[in-house]
Amino acid sequence: MEQPLISVIVPVYKVEPYLDKCISSIANQTYTNTEIILVDDGSPDNCPAMCDAWAEKDSRIRVIHQKNQGGGAARNAGLDFASGGLIAFVDSDDYIAPDMYAHLYELLKAGADIAECSYVEVAGDDAVFACGYETRSYTAQEAMAENIRDRVFRQLIWNKLYRRQMVDGVRFPTSKKIDDEFFTYRVLGNANTLIHSTKVCYAYRQQSESVMHSMPISKRIQAVEAKTQRHTYIKNHFPELTDLSARDLWFTCIYQGQLALRELDAGAVRSTMADLTTVLKETPIPMQTCNAKEKLWLILARKDIRLACRVRNILKIGL
């Protein structure tokens, strides 16, 4: 029986030192029926030529060149172009184990709509990919609860293999730096069964030039917007998780307020605190999911979010 086609989408921008390692790790998969879509997002270095050179060497590789529009737009272009029945993403400064897609495909064959592996954070090209592993199946509601708790089925898009139907109609925002947080929960909500594997198959490179490491606090505040949208989605689709989602939204607001006080100027702090106050006023305090100490922090934040954040910074809580 022929393997279904996996479309692997790789947005490419200013990753010249890492790109060959990334592409070779995808091209050398034991699962060979792949379509590798390299989306050159107007990279100003040698990446566009490197992508074209790879396409000349491997007929499975397709290259899209576009003006710089950001990671979300690049991934959307890849999704629109993809022809596979299965979808995957890889960040172009990362790399994957040789059997990653073979492993995840076996999990999909077991009846899952989305399969997820574990990952390791690395600084170089010498990641150790574990052999032993355990798997567990989740319903969509169970997976969404884990997403809220940030344990498994996190917002990460690149350690997963999706049946195409899961991502149909779901696209990334094109004006955000943390576009995955606006995407993943909606895809999880489309699934019936999901499987998580503890097998380490993805190498997540830690480098100071990456988008996440170089992102200013003014952009990181978009996490509140993403979680506000997720909270609305959960209230409508998974109402049993409303309190759990509200607790996470509250503490995300507090955490981002703490960062704002530490890193932003006075004008930006005022604007941020006003936005956070608006979010919290519209979100009832989730008493059922909080312990006594947490409730005190939430009550203080409801009265004065800036004061709560300042006190927590003084006490070095949460940072």
Secondary structure, 3 states (H helix, E strand, C coil): CCCCCEEEEEEECCCCCCHHHHHHHHHCCCCCCEEEEEEEECCCCCHHHHHHHHHHHCCCEEEEEECCCCHHHHHHHHHHHCCCCEEEECCCCCEECCCHHHHHHHHHHCCCCEEEEEEEEECCCCCCCCCCCCEEEEEHHHHHHHHHHCCCCCCCCCCEEEEHHHHCCCCCCCCCCCCHHHHHHHHHHCCCEEEEEEEEEEEEECCCCCHHHHCCHHHHCHHHHHHHHHHHHHHHHCHHHHHHHHHHHHHHHHHHHHHHHHHCCHHHHHHHHHHHHHHHHCCCCCHHHCCHHHHHHHHHHHHCHHHHHHHHHHCCCCC
